[in-house]
Amino acid sequence: MFKKGDDLRQDRLTLQLLAVMDRLWKEDEGLDLRLNIYNCMATGINEGLIQVVGEAETVCKIQMRHAEKLNFWQLKSYAALKKGLILAWLKGHNRSVESMKIAQDEFTKSCAGYCVATFILGIADRHNDNIMVRKNGQVFHIDFGHFLGNYKHKFGIKRERVPMVLPAEFVEVIRVNDFGNVDNFEVFRQLCEKAYLAIRRRAHLIISLLSLMISTGLPELNSDQDLNIVRTTLHLDSSSEQEAIEVFRKDFNESLRNSWKISFNWWFHIVNQMYSNG
């Protein structure tokens, strides 16, 4: 797919960092978090090529399919607040218990990987058109035009108001126990913590790779100060690993407790799309 209007070098760098994290998780911890790292190549100023991932839909499209059943367009935005749509979509593509159990496992692992990676790198603009779900259960993020804590604002309000992208819709898929998984959410929590600590132990590598790109003129990576978000999310000023994981747990729990803020952001995005499309 050809895309024009965005500096895809930043997307490419983010995808390369995700690939590095994926390799560290696999080699250092034996963790395969099922990251879907598609190809992206800048071919000129603000233009380039992006690989299309098959058998996948954006979260927004999954939600809007439900909205098509509603009679009044004013109610269509309600789809962003309704629970169960992603779970129902996955069940529609995985009709056997065994198939759905595998899909839930893919969803749980990939959600953990992207939840931790986007948190560490301060990736912003995580609305429901920038997160996709494959029919096999894999979650993956797209469009990395804003990272390193360059969060978007609307009417002076920061759009991302929770530390991690952990919406109630995702938690519902992870928590459902119709497929023989006992306390699967605790498995998810442990995956997040293990993944986080693995990257924290190799923080120097992630920061060094970002530092090498400062001179390239990326719009959101101009100086060493831009790397402070990574130092902050990895809690490098903590005196011990235990202290760092305790702070991470607080961020995790805050995101879980305030997941409604993500739902509201997604609702706002759908409303904005509806008005833009007439």
C-alpha positions as CSV (number, residue, x, y, z in Angstrom):
1,M,0.0,0.0,0.0
2,F,1.3,3.4,-1.0
3,K,0.9,6.1,1.7
4,K,1.6,9.9,1.3
5,G,1.6,12.6,3.9
6,D,3.5,10.9,6.8
7,D,7.2,10.6,7.5
8,L,7.4,6.8,7.4
9,R,11.0,6.8,8.6
10,Q,9.5,7.2,12.1
11,D,7.2,4.2,11.5
12,R,10.1,2.2,10.2
13,L,12.2,3.0,13.3
14,T,9.4,2.1,15.6
15,L,8.8,-1.2,13.8
16,Q,12.6,-1.9,14.0
17,L,12.5,-1.3,17.8
18,L,9.5,-3.6,18.1
19,A,11.5,-6.2,16.3
20,V,14.4,-5.7,18.7
21,M,12.1,-6.1,21.6
22,D,10.6,-9.2,20.1
23,R,14.0,-10.8,19.7
24,L,15.0,-9.9,23.2
25,W,11.9,-11.5,24.6
26,K,12.5,-14.7,22.6
27,E,16.2,-15.0,23.3
28,D,16.4,-13.7,26.9
29,E,13.1,-14.9,28.3
30,G,11.8,-17.6,25.9
31,L,8.7,-15.4,25.4
32,D,7.0,-15.4,22.0
33,L,4.4,-12.6,22.4
34,R,3.2,-13.0,18.8
35,L,4.1,-9.5,17.6
36,N,3.0,-8.9,14.0
37,I,5.8,-6.7,12.7
38,Y,4.8,-5.7,9.1
39,N,7.2,-4.2,6.6
40,C,7.4,-0.4,6.0
41,M,9.7,1.5,3.7
42,A,10.0,5.3,3.1
43,T,10.5,6.0,-0.6
44,G,10.7,9.8,-0.4
45,I,9.7,12.8,1.7
46,N,6.5,12.0,3.5
47,E,5.7,9.0,1.4
48,G,6.4,5.3,1.2
49,L,5.2,1.7,1.1
50,I,3.4,-0.2,3.9
51,Q,2.8,-4.0,3.9
52,V,-0.9,-4.9,4.0
53,V,-1.7,-7.6,6.7
54,G,-4.4,-9.9,5.5
55,E,-7.3,-11.3,7.5
56,A,-7.4,-8.3,9.8
57,E,-9.7,-5.5,10.7
58,T,-9.2,-2.3,12.6
59,V,-11.0,-2.2,16.0
60,C,-13.0,0.8,14.6
61,K,-14.3,-1.3,11.7
62,I,-15.3,-4.1,14.0
63,Q,-17.2,-1.7,16.1
64,M,-18.8,0.2,13.2
65,R,-20.2,-3.1,11.8
66,H,-22.3,-3.2,14.9
67,A,-23.3,0.4,14.4
68,E,-24.6,-0.4,10.9
69,K,-27.5,-2.3,12.6
70,L,-28.6,0.9,14.4
71,N,-31.4,3.0,12.9
72,F,-30.3,6.5,13.9
73,W,-26.9,7.8,12.9
74,Q,-26.7,9.6,16.2
75,L,-26.5,6.2,18.0
76,K,-23.8,4.8,15.8
77,S,-21.1,6.2,18.0
78,Y,-22.5,4.1,20.8
79,A,-20.6,1.2,19.2
80,A,-17.3,2.4,20.8
81,L,-18.8,2.1,24.2
82,K,-20.6,-1.3,23.8
83,K,-18.8,-4.3,25.2
84,G,-18.5,-7.7,23.5
85,L,-18.0,-6.7,19.9
86,I,-14.4,-7.9,19.5
87,L,-15.1,-11.1,21.4
88,A,-18.2,-11.7,19.2
89,W,-16.1,-11.0,16.0
90,L,-13.4,-13.5,17.1
91,K,-16.0,-16.1,17.9
92,G,-17.5,-15.6,14.4
93,H,-14.2,-16.5,12.9
94,N,-13.3,-19.2,15.4
95,R,-16.4,-21.4,15.7
96,S,-14.9,-24.4,17.5
97,V,-13.9,-24.3,21.2
98,E,-10.4,-25.4,20.3
99,S,-10.0,-22.7,17.6
100,M,-11.3,-20.0,19.9
101,K,-9.0,-21.1,22.7
102,I,-6.0,-20.7,20.3
103,A,-7.3,-17.3,19.3
104,Q,-7.6,-16.2,22.9
105,D,-4.0,-17.3,23.5
106,E,-2.9,-15.3,20.5
107,F,-4.9,-12.3,21.6
108,T,-3.5,-12.5,25.2
109,K,0.1,-12.8,24.2
110,S,0.1,-10.2,21.5
111,C,-1.9,-7.7,23.6
112,A,0.7,-8.1,26.4
113,G,3.6,-7.5,23.9
114,Y,2.0,-4.3,22.4
115,C,0.8,-3.1,25.7
116,V,4.3,-3.1,27.1
117,A,6.1,-1.9,24.0
118,T,3.8,1.1,23.3
119,F,4.0,2.0,27.0
120,I,7.9,1.9,27.0
121,L,8.2,3.9,23.8
122,G,5.5,6.4,24.6
123,I,3.6,5.7,21.4
124,A,0.6,8.0,21.1
125,D,-2.5,8.3,19.0
126,R,-3.7,4.9,19.9
127,H,-7.3,5.3,18.8
128,N,-9.4,2.4,17.4
129,D,-8.3,2.9,13.8
130,N,-4.6,2.4,14.8
131,I,-5.1,-1.0,16.4
132,M,-6.0,-4.1,14.4
133,V,-7.1,-7.6,15.2
134,R,-6.5,-10.6,13.0
135,K,-9.0,-13.4,12.6
136,N,-6.6,-15.8,14.4
137,G,-6.7,-13.5,17.5
138,Q,-3.5,-11.5,17.0
139,V,-3.6,-7.9,18.1
140,F,-1.2,-5.4,16.4
141,H,-0.7,-1.7,16.3
142,I,-0.2,0.4,13.1
143,D,0.6,4.1,12.3
144,F,3.4,5.3,14.5
145,G,3.4,8.9,13.6
146,H,3.6,10.0,17.3
147,F,6.0,8.4,19.8
148,L,8.4,9.2,22.6
149,G,5.6,10.8,24.6
150,N,4.4,13.2,21.9
151,Y,0.7,12.7,22.9
152,K,-2.1,14.4,21.0
153,H,-4.4,17.0,22.4
154,K,-7.9,18.1,21.6
155,F,-9.4,21.3,23.0
156,G,-6.4,21.4,25.4
157,I,-7.0,17.9,26.7
158,K,-4.5,15.1,26.3
159,R,-6.1,12.3,24.3
160,E,-4.1,9.5,26.0
161,R,-4.9,9.8,29.7
162,V,-3.9,6.3,30.9
163,P,-0.3,4.9,30.9
164,M,-1.1,1.8,28.9
165,V,-3.5,0.8,26.1
166,L,-5.6,-1.7,28.0
167,P,-9.3,-1.1,27.0
168,A,-12.2,-3.0,28.6
169,E,-12.9,-4.6,25.2
170,F,-9.5,-6.3,25.3
171,V,-9.8,-7.3,28.9
172,E,-13.1,-9.0,28.2
173,V,-11.5,-11.2,25.5
174,I,-8.6,-12.1,27.8
175,R,-10.8,-12.8,30.8
176,V,-13.4,-15.0,29.2
177,N,-13.0,-18.5,30.5
178,D,-15.3,-20.5,28.2
179,F,-12.3,-22.3,26.7
180,G,-10.7,-24.0,29.6
181,N,-8.4,-21.2,30.6
182,V,-8.3,-20.6,34.4
183,D,-7.6,-17.0,35.5
184,N,-6.2,-16.1,32.1
185,F,-6.0,-12.4,33.0
186,E,-3.4,-13.3,35.7
187,V,-1.4,-15.0,32.9
188,F,-1.7,-11.8,30.9
189,R,-0.5,-9.7,33.9
190,Q,2.5,-11.9,34.4
191,L,3.4,-11.8,30.7
192,C,3.3,-8.0,30.9
193,E,5.6,-7.9,34.0
194,K,8.0,-10.4,32.5
195,A,8.2,-8.6,29.2
196,Y,8.7,-5.2,30.9
197,L,11.5,-6.4,33.1
198,A,13.2,-8.1,30.1
199,I,13.4,-4.7,28.3
200,R,14.3,-2.8,31.4
201,R,17.4,-5.1,31.8
202,R,18.4,-4.1,28.2
203,A,17.4,-0.5,28.5
204,H,20.9,0.7,27.4
205,L,20.4,-1.1,24.0
206,I,17.0,0.6,23.3
207,I,18.2,4.0,24.4
208,S,21.4,3.6,22.3
209,L,19.5,2.6,19.2
210,L,17.3,5.7,19.6
211,S,20.3,7.9,20.2
212,L,21.8,6.9,16.9
213,M,18.8,8.3,15.1
214,I,18.9,11.8,16.7
215,S,20.9,13.3,13.8
216,T,18.5,12.0,11.1
217,G,16.0,14.8,11.5
218,L,13.0,12.7,12.6
219,P,10.2,15.1,13.6
220,E,9.9,13.7,17.2
221,L,13.5,12.7,17.8
222,N,15.7,15.8,17.8
223,S,17.8,15.6,21.0
224,D,18.7,13.4,23.9
225,Q,15.9,15.0,25.9
226,D,13.4,13.2,23.7
227,L,14.6,9.9,25.2
228,N,13.6,10.9,28.7
229,I,10.2,9.3,28.2
230,V,11.9,5.9,27.8
231,R,14.0,6.5,30.9
232,T,10.8,7.4,32.8
233,T,8.7,4.4,31.6
234,L,11.5,2.0,32.4
235,H,11.9,3.7,35.8
236,L,15.7,3.7,35.5
237,D,15.9,5.9,38.5
238,S,14.5,3.2,40.7
239,S,17.1,1.7,43.1
240,S,16.1,-1.9,42.4
241,E,14.2,-4.1,39.9
242,Q,11.6,-4.8,42.6
243,E,11.0,-1.1,43.1
244,A,10.6,-0.6,39.3
245,I,8.1,-3.5,38.9
246,E,6.1,-2.1,41.8
247,V,5.8,1.2,40.0
248,F,4.9,-0.6,36.8
249,R,2.1,-2.4,38.6
250,K,0.7,0.9,39.7
251,D,0.7,2.1,36.1
252,F,-0.9,-1.2,35.0
253,N,-3.6,-1.0,37.6
254,E,-4.3,2.6,36.9
255,S,-4.8,1.8,33.2
256,L,-7.1,-1.1,34.1
257,R,-9.1,1.1,36.5
258,N,-9.5,3.9,34.1
259,S,-10.1,2.0,30.9
260,W,-13.2,4.0,30.4
261,K,-11.0,6.9,29.3
262,I,-9.8,4.8,26.3
263,S,-13.4,3.9,25.5
264,F,-14.3,7.6,25.5
265,N,-11.3,8.4,23.3
266,W,-12.5,5.8,20.8
267,W,-16.0,7.1,21.0
268,F,-14.7,10.6,20.2
269,H,-12.8,9.2,17.2
270,I,-15.8,7.5,15.8
271,V,-17.9,10.7,16.2
272,N,-15.2,12.7,14.5
273,Q,-15.0,10.1,11.6
274,M,-18.8,10.3,11.2
275,Y,-18.8,14.1,10.9
276,S,-15.8,14.1,8.6
277,N,-17.6,11.6,6.2
278,G,-20.7,13.6,6.3
